[in-house]
Amino acid sequence: MNELTIKEIKKILEKISELEDPRLQDFKKDNRKGVKNAIIQWEKARSKKEKLLMDYERMSDYERSAYAQGARIIAGIDEVGRGPLAGPVLAAAVILDPDNPIIGLNDSKKLSTSQKTLLYNEIQEKALGIGVGMVEANVIDEINIYQASKLAMVKAVKELDSMPDFLLIDAMKLPLQLPQESIIKGDAKSISIAAASIIAKVERDRLMEEYHLKYPGYGFDQNAGYGTKQHLLGLDKKGITPIHRLSFAPVKERLSI
């Protein structure tokens, strides 16, 4: 096997998926350090891929159960932005294609920015439907954040091109005449809800980056409207903006200042 360069071996390893592959067994007999390191990296990558596949199977249980009950079009629903002092609460509804899996779906809070972006793009490409619903700060102040989150979710479902016949929702029941299941920490338990959490998170973060350009000095591009030190300093120095939630304590306290 020494007639192959380490670079050539690495390229072959990229095409190997099975431990029993005879080429892999031959490479293991190669005593060159570069080859041994390449095999170690291959094994790590394979283990990581196996875990992602296992996670995907585990997180498909709720979808399988819904299909077994007769569902044909399942939408996962999640929201982001309950806690921030500024900006809207934003929800997404996603209908995944069971014949076109997206490996790596998970709760958006467990993913890096680059992972979220890659998965966001893959969801946009492969999903059968995506709906986004948003409720602005002034409405949050009027009806409270819980009701606003519910309203954003309902809006997201209504934005779908195809009406689902079953809903999987992260910790919420919706006032819709559709079969539905509320799942606590659903974004870590259901691929459909995980996909919705990624869409909602990326969409809201991008919106807050736009608000950062419109209202500089609060760090909206970094804190997404949450009450960080930079944000609170911005409130003290620059005052309250039209996107701030006046009913939230740190903002409300500054209304009389």
C-alpha positions in Angstrom: 0.0 0.0 0.0 3.0 2.3 0.3 2.8 3.1 -3.4 -0.2 5.3 -2.5 0.5 8.7 -1.1 -1.1 9.8 2.2 -3.2 12.3 0.2 -4.4 9.6 -2.1 -5.3 7.4 0.9 -7.3 10.2 2.5 -9.3 10.6 -0.7 -10.1 6.9 -0.8 -11.1 7.0 2.9 -13.6 9.6 2.1 -15.4 7.1 0.0 -15.3 4.3 2.5 -18.3 3.9 4.8 -18.0 0.3 6.2 -15.5 -1.0 8.8 -15.3 -4.3 6.8 -14.1 -2.6 3.7 -10.9 -4.5 2.6 -9.2 -1.2 1.6 -9.5 0.0 5.1 -8.0 -3.2 6.4 -5.1 -2.8 4.1 -4.6 0.8 5.2 -4.4 -0.3 8.8 -1.3 -2.3 8.0 0.4 0.8 6.8 2.9 2.0 9.5 3.2 5.6 8.3 2.1 8.1 10.9 0.1 10.1 8.4 -1.9 7.0 7.4 -2.6 6.1 11.0 -3.8 9.7 11.7 -6.0 9.6 8.6 -7.6 6.4 9.9 -8.2 7.9 13.3 -9.9 10.9 11.7 -12.0 8.5 9.5 -13.1 6.6 12.6 -14.0 9.8 14.5 -16.0 11.0 11.5 -17.8 7.7 11.1 -18.7 7.7 14.9 -20.0 11.2 14.6 -22.1 10.3 11.6 -23.5 7.2 13.3 -24.5 9.3 16.3 -26.3 11.8 14.1 -28.1 8.9 12.4 -29.1 7.5 15.7 -30.3 10.9 16.9 -32.4 11.3 13.7 -34.0 7.9 14.3 -34.7 8.7 18.0 -36.1 12.1 17.1 -38.4 10.6 14.4 -40.5 8.7 17.0 -43.3 11.3 17.3 -43.5 11.6 13.5 -43.7 7.8 13.1 -46.5 7.7 15.7 -48.4 10.4 13.9 -48.1 8.6 10.6 -49.3 5.4 12.3 -52.4 7.3 13.5 -53.2 8.2 9.8 -51.5 11.6 9.5 -50.1 12.5 6.1 -48.8 16.0 6.4 -47.1 16.7 9.7 -46.0 20.2 10.7 -43.5 20.9 13.6 -43.9 24.2 15.3 -41.6 26.2 17.6 -41.1 29.8 18.6 -38.1 31.9 19.7 -37.9 35.2 21.4 -40.0 34.9 24.6 -37.3 36.3 26.9 -35.8 39.3 25.0 -36.5 42.9 26.0 -36.8 44.0 22.4 -38.0 42.7 19.1 -40.8 40.3 18.1 -41.6 36.8 19.1 -41.2 34.7 16.0 -42.5 31.2 15.3 -42.0 28.8 12.4 -43.9 25.8 11.1 -42.1 23.2 9.0 -43.4 20.3 7.1 -40.5 17.9 6.5 -40.3 15.4 3.6 -40.1 11.9 5.1 -38.4 10.7 1.9 -35.7 13.4 2.0 -34.1 13.3 5.5 -32.1 16.1 7.0 -29.4 14.5 9.2 -28.2 16.7 12.1 -31.5 18.3 13.0 -31.5 19.3 16.7 -32.6 22.0 19.1 -31.3 25.2 17.7 -29.8 26.1 21.2 -27.5 23.1 20.9 -26.1 24.1 17.5 -23.3 26.5 16.5 -24.0 29.4 14.3 -22.4 27.7 11.3 -24.4 24.5 12.0 -27.7 26.4 12.2 -26.9 28.2 8.9 -26.1 25.0 7.1 -29.2 23.3 8.4 -31.4 26.3 7.7 -30.3 26.2 4.1 -31.0 22.5 3.9 -34.4 22.9 5.4 -35.2 25.6 2.9 -34.1 23.3 0.1 -35.8 20.0 1.3 -38.9 20.9 3.3 -42.3 20.5 1.8 -43.5 23.6 3.5 -42.3 26.5 5.7 -44.4 29.1 7.4 -43.2 32.0 9.6 -45.4 34.0 12.0 -44.4 37.1 14.0 -45.9 39.2 16.7 -44.4 42.6 17.4 -43.4 44.2 20.7 -46.5 46.4 20.9 -48.8 43.5 20.6 -46.8 41.5 23.2 -47.4 44.4 25.6 -51.1 44.2 24.9 -51.8 40.5 25.2 -48.7 39.2 27.2 -45.8 37.1 25.9 -47.5 33.7 26.4 -50.5 34.7 24.2 -48.2 36.4 21.7 -46.1 33.2 21.4 -49.3 31.2 20.7 -50.5 33.8 18.2 -47.2 33.7 16.4 -47.4 29.9 16.1 -51.0 30.1 14.7 -49.8 32.6 12.2 -46.9 30.3 11.2 -49.3 27.4 10.5 -51.6 29.6 8.5 -48.6 30.8 6.4 -48.0 27.2 5.1 -48.9 26.6 1.5 -50.3 23.2 2.4 -52.5 22.8 5.5 -51.1 20.0 7.7 -53.4 17.4 9.2 -51.2 16.9 12.4 -49.2 19.3 14.5 -46.2 18.6 16.7 -45.8 21.7 18.9 -43.1 22.6 21.4 -44.8 22.9 24.8 -48.0 24.5 23.6 -51.6 23.7 22.6 -52.9 25.8 19.8 -56.5 27.0 19.1 -56.7 25.2 15.8 -59.1 22.5 14.8 -56.3 20.1 13.9 -55.0 17.0 15.7 -52.0 18.0 17.7 -49.5 16.9 20.3 -47.7 19.2 22.7 -44.2 18.0 23.6 -42.1 19.4 26.4 -38.6 20.2 25.1 -40.0 19.1 21.7 -37.1 20.8 19.8 -34.8 18.2 21.2 -37.3 15.3 20.7 -38.8 15.8 17.3 -37.1 16.4 14.0 -40.1 18.5 12.8 -40.0 20.8 15.8 -36.2 20.9 15.7 -36.4 22.1 12.1 -38.9 24.8 13.1 -36.7 25.9 16.0 -33.8 26.4 13.5 -35.9 28.4 11.0 -37.3 30.6 13.8 -33.9 31.2 15.4 -32.1 32.1 12.2 -35.0 34.3 10.9 -35.2 36.2 14.2 -31.4 36.6 14.5 -31.3 38.1 11.0 -34.1 40.4 11.8 -32.4 41.6 15.0 -29.2 42.2 12.9 -31.3 44.5 10.7 -32.6 46.3 13.8 -29.0 46.7 15.0 -28.4 48.8 11.9 -31.5 50.9 12.5 -31.0 51.2 16.2 -27.3 51.0 16.9 -25.9 51.1 20.5 -27.9 48.3 22.0 -26.0 45.3 20.6 -29.0 43.8 18.9 -26.7 41.9 16.4 -25.0 40.2 19.4 -27.7 39.8 22.0 -30.8 39.4 19.8 -32.7 41.7 22.2 -31.9 39.9 25.4 -31.1 42.0 28.5 -27.3 41.9 28.3 -25.1 44.5 30.0 -24.5 46.2 26.7 -28.2 46.3 26.0 -29.1 47.8 29.4 -26.3 50.4 29.0 -27.8 51.3 25.6 -31.2 51.7 27.3 -29.7 54.1 29.9 -27.8 56.1 27.3 -30.1 56.1 24.3 -33.5 55.4 25.7 -36.3 53.1 24.6 -36.8 52.3 20.9 -40.1 51.4 19.1 -39.1 47.7 19.2 -38.7 47.5 23.0 -41.3 45.6 25.1 -42.6 48.2 27.5 -44.2 45.6 29.7 -40.9 43.9 30.5 -39.5 45.0 33.8 -36.0 46.4 32.8 -37.7 48.5 30.1 -40.8 49.4 32.2 -38.5 50.7 35.0 -36.9 53.1 32.6 -40.2 54.6 31.3 -40.3 57.1 34.2 -36.7 58.0 34.1 
